[in-house]
Amino acid sequence: MIKKIGLLVGSLRKDSWNRKVALELTRLAPSSLQLQLTEIGKLPFYNSDLDDAKSAPESWTSFRSKITEMDALIFITPGGFGAFGANHILRQSMVFLNVPMMQQPEMYLSHINTCFKEDGHVEEKLEKLLTAFLTAFEEWIHHF
């Protein structure tokens, strides 16, 4: 069975390294996983006063609709030391909400700016790491 996986990229920059990693994950994904970018750039700040169906911004309802179609999500956050903090806060939030989270492997990519070839694809070493992550994710997601 094919699982639909949303990729949430934490950087909005068009040529961000996070977006490039997300596109590589899409390219390397096994056929049982359908990965697609789920854009967050047009979402306004959350305001619970607007949370009912009548006043919710269209960007919220569109985003929520796309998210509910997904079987799982992969969060790709900006790198460096900040990635550790982002991962920690994200995991705390998901645990509080009782959301199942894959525990291992975690990926922290340093010196990402040196990991891409001229054709836009990742170097072999990172490709192996991304493929190993996707294999573990594929195994994990099929338990749900």
ABEGO torsion letter per residue (X at the ends): XBBBBBBBBABABAABAAAAAAAAAAAABBAABBBBBBBAAABBBBBAAAABAAABBAAAAAAAAAAAABABBBBBBBBEAAAAAAAAAAAAAAAAAGBBBBAOBBBBBBGAAAABBAAGBBBAAAAAAAAAAAAAAAAAAAAX
